[in-house]
Amino acid sequence: MSYPPRVWEWTCLSSSAPTRMTSYAALCRGRTSKGTKARNTRKLWDELLDEIINDRMSKQPCEHDRGNDDQDEMDFVDVLLLQERGITRDHLKAILVDMFQAGTETTSVVLVFAMAELMQKPHLMAKLQAELRTNIPK
């Protein structure tokens, strides 16, 4: 699997996501100056998700059969690939994007609130900075 080198792409893609749906719709239609960037971002997402899905589908042909008893080795993508309810590749991509953004959004919100609290308490900010400078090599 070649996911680790693409972690930076995931980070960039998630941070480039607009926060309001109206902005997102305008960007996807290319009606703003950022339309090209939005199309390129959407293309990157599409390529990355295709790579993940193709990797899972090509693992082993019989691995996704109903007869597979090794349920411990399956992850979320494997479970979705086993569904027989007409989940298309586009549906699968949408679900994966939602899952990824849900995880990154909660983390970013927590970090924003933590920074806001630290800014209101300068003595704690100084203590944290000193601890980081002591324990993290340059």
C-alpha positions in Angstrom: 0.0 0.0 0.0 1.3 3.4 -0.9 -0.8 5.6 1.4 1.8 7.2 3.7 3.4 9.4 0.9 -0.1 10.7 0.1 -0.8 11.8 3.7 0.4 15.3 2.8 -2.1 15.4 -0.1 -5.0 14.4 2.3 -3.9 17.2 4.6 -3.8 19.7 1.8 -7.2 18.6 0.4 -8.9 18.7 3.8 -7.5 22.2 4.6 -8.6 23.5 1.2 -12.2 22.5 1.6 -14.6 25.4 1.9 -16.5 25.7 5.1 -19.9 26.7 3.6 -21.8 24.7 1.0 -22.7 27.8 -1.0 -18.9 28.4 -1.4 -18.4 24.8 -2.3 -21.1 24.8 -5.0 -19.7 28.0 -6.6 -16.1 26.6 -6.5 -17.1 23.3 -8.1 -19.0 25.1 -10.9 -15.9 27.2 -11.6 -17.7 30.5 -11.1 -15.1 32.0 -8.9 -11.4 32.9 -9.4 -10.7 29.7 -7.3 -12.6 27.5 -9.8 -9.5 26.0 -11.3 -8.1 25.2 -7.8 -11.4 23.6 -6.9 -11.3 21.4 -10.0 -7.7 20.4 -9.4 -8.5 19.6 -5.8 -11.5 17.6 -6.8 -9.3 15.7 -9.4 -6.7 14.9 -6.7 -9.4 13.6 -4.4 -10.8 11.5 -7.2 -7.4 10.0 -8.1 -6.5 9.3 -4.5 -9.8 7.6 -3.8 -9.6 5.6 -7.0 -6.1 4.4 -5.9 -7.5 3.3 -2.5 -10.5 1.5 -4.0 -8.5 -0.2 -6.7 -5.9 -1.3 -4.1 -8.7 -2.9 -2.0 -10.4 -4.5 -5.0 -7.2 -6.0 -6.4 -6.0 -7.4 -3.0 -7.0 -11.0 -3.7 -9.9 -11.9 -5.9 -11.5 -14.2 -3.3 -10.8 -12.0 -0.3 -14.1 -10.1 -0.8 -16.2 -13.2 -1.3 -19.0 -14.0 1.0 -17.2 -17.1 2.2 -14.4 -15.2 3.8 -14.4 -16.0 7.5 -11.5 -13.7 8.4 -13.7 -10.8 9.5 -10.9 -9.4 11.8 -8.8 -8.4 8.8 -11.6 -6.3 7.2 -11.8 -2.6 7.5 -14.4 0.0 6.5 -13.5 0.1 2.8 -13.7 -3.7 2.6 -17.1 -3.8 4.3 -18.4 -1.2 1.8 -17.1 -3.2 -1.1 -19.0 -6.2 0.1 -22.4 -4.4 0.2 -24.9 -5.6 -2.4 -27.2 -2.6 -2.2 -26.0 -0.9 -5.3 -23.2 1.2 -3.8 -21.5 2.6 -6.8 -17.9 3.8 -7.0 -19.0 7.4 -6.7 -21.1 6.5 -3.6 -18.1 4.8 -2.1 -15.9 7.8 -2.8 -18.5 10.2 -1.2 -18.7 8.0 1.9 -14.8 7.9 2.2 -14.6 11.7 1.8 -17.3 12.2 4.5 -15.4 9.9 6.9 -12.1 11.6 6.3 -13.5 15.1 6.7 -15.4 14.2 9.8 -12.2 13.0 11.4 -10.1 16.0 10.4 -12.8 18.6 11.2 -13.2 17.5 14.8 -9.5 17.6 15.3 -9.2 21.1 13.9 -12.0 22.4 16.0 -10.4 21.0 19.2 -7.1 22.6 18.2 -8.7 26.0 17.6 -10.5 25.9 21.0 -7.3 24.7 22.7 -5.4 27.6 21.2 -8.1 30.1 22.1 -7.9 28.9 25.7 -4.2 29.1 25.8 -4.3 32.7 24.4 -6.5 33.6 27.3 -4.1 32.1 29.8 -0.6 33.4 28.9 1.0 31.6 31.9 -0.2 28.2 30.6 0.9 29.1 27.1 4.4 29.9 28.4 4.5 26.7 30.3 3.5 24.7 27.3 6.0 26.5 25.0 8.8 25.7 27.5 7.8 22.1 27.7 7.7 21.8 23.9 11.1 23.5 23.5 12.6 21.2 26.1 11.2 17.9 24.8 11.1 18.3 21.0 14.4 18.4 19.2 15.0 21.0 16.5 
